[in-house]
Amino acid sequence: MTIGTIIFYIFVWILILFFLAILVILCIWMWTGLKAKVPFVPVPNSILPDIEKALDLKEGSVVYDLGCGDARVLSYLANRNKNKNIKFIGIENSWFPINLARLLTWWNKKRGKGEVSVIAQDFFKYDLSNATHIFVYLYPTVMDDLLSKFDKELSPKTKLVSVTFQFTQKKPIFEVDLERKSYQLAKKMYVYEF
Ligand SMILES: C[S@@+](CC[C@H](N)C(=O)[O-])C[C@H]1O[C@@H](n2cnc3c(N)ncnc32)[C@H](O)[C@@H]1O
């Protein structure tokens, strides 16, 4: 066997292992998605500036992403508002996104970017009374299930930004049209105040 053939076989094996790894990741994603009431579907990166604008964070804010997925929203906000003494907290209860979030936030911190805390918990069981801002990208029924918790727990003036889904029993203070194409997800954003 020549050196060239050996290199060729090594290359083929690396390719096979790479595709197997992708297949395993896809299977875990689909499996956790099927188990969850709300699957892990990250918001498109192109709307992150709109989310930041709608939240309108201030010095000392405490920001939660309920069902933070891979924590891309909080990581973006934390990187852009690094020196404002703002706390960024993601709550997530699915195995795949939470580990992705831990990895990405660790990598961000290592590169000296903004810091994000990721908590592995069911957000229905988490006390949100210190929140000043909340971001959600969930599902209509979950929004309505959360409303009574928010009404009981949130401090006055807490701002909530929801992508795509709105409460049926509460009116937003304003809506943002995200000007996305008809086949794209995340077309609207609803901004609430409690
Ligand atoms: C549509 S994804 C949104 C991810 C992220 N917020 C984003 O916008 O990119 C919704 C996430 O909520 C999580 N989730 C659903 N119900 C939850 C619960 N009760 N507690 C914590 N996380 C939950 C799911 O696992 C999923 O990752």
PDBQT file of the ligand as one rigid body, heavy atoms in Angstrom, charges set to zero:
ROOT
HETATM    1  C1  LIG A 201     -38.239  27.942  20.377  1.00  0.00    +0.000 C 
HETATM    2  S1  LIG A 201     -36.858  27.600  21.456  1.00  0.00    +0.000 S 
HETATM    3  C2  LIG A 201     -36.214  29.220  21.704  1.00  0.00    +0.000 C 
HETATM    4  C3  LIG A 201     -34.717  29.239  22.054  1.00  0.00    +0.000 C 
HETATM    5  C4  LIG A 201     -34.134  30.633  22.343  1.00  0.00    +0.000 C 
HETATM    6  N1  LIG A 201     -34.918  31.365  23.300  1.00  0.00    +0.000 N 
HETATM    7  C5  LIG A 201     -34.028  31.439  21.081  1.00  0.00    +0.000 C 
HETATM    8  O1  LIG A 201     -34.890  32.325  20.905  1.00  0.00    +0.000 OA
HETATM    9  O2  LIG A 201     -33.124  31.210  20.261  1.00  0.00    +0.000 OA
HETATM   10  C6  LIG A 201     -37.724  27.286  23.002  1.00  0.00    +0.000 C 
HETATM   11  C7  LIG A 201     -36.859  26.648  24.071  1.00  0.00    +0.000 C 
HETATM   12  O3  LIG A 201     -37.613  26.609  25.298  1.00  0.00    +0.000 OA
HETATM   13  C8  LIG A 201     -37.242  25.447  26.025  1.00  0.00    +0.000 C 
HETATM   14  N2  LIG A 201     -38.310  25.165  27.000  1.00  0.00    +0.000 N 
HETATM   15  C9  LIG A 201     -39.592  24.822  26.740  1.00  0.00    +0.000 A 
HETATM   16  N3  LIG A 201     -40.291  24.661  27.884  1.00  0.00    +0.000 NA
HETATM   17  C10 LIG A 201     -39.423  24.910  28.893  1.00  0.00    +0.000 A 
HETATM   18  C11 LIG A 201     -39.556  24.933  30.325  1.00  0.00    +0.000 A 
HETATM   19  N4  LIG A 201     -40.731  24.656  30.909  1.00  0.00    +0.000 N 
HETATM   20  N5  LIG A 201     -38.477  25.269  31.076  1.00  0.00    +0.000 NA
HETATM   21  C12 LIG A 201     -37.286  25.564  30.469  1.00  0.00    +0.000 A 
HETATM   22  N6  LIG A 201     -37.099  25.572  29.120  1.00  0.00    +0.000 NA
HETATM   23  C13 LIG A 201     -38.156  25.242  28.348  1.00  0.00    +0.000 A 
HETATM   24  C14 LIG A 201     -37.107  24.388  24.930  1.00  0.00    +0.000 C 
HETATM   25  O4  LIG A 201     -36.306  23.315  25.368  1.00  0.00    +0.000 OA
HETATM   26  C15 LIG A 201     -36.456  25.198  23.789  1.00  0.00    +0.000 C 
HETATM   27  O5  LIG A 201     -35.055  25.096  23.804  1.00  0.00    +0.000 OA
ENDROOT
TORSDOF 0
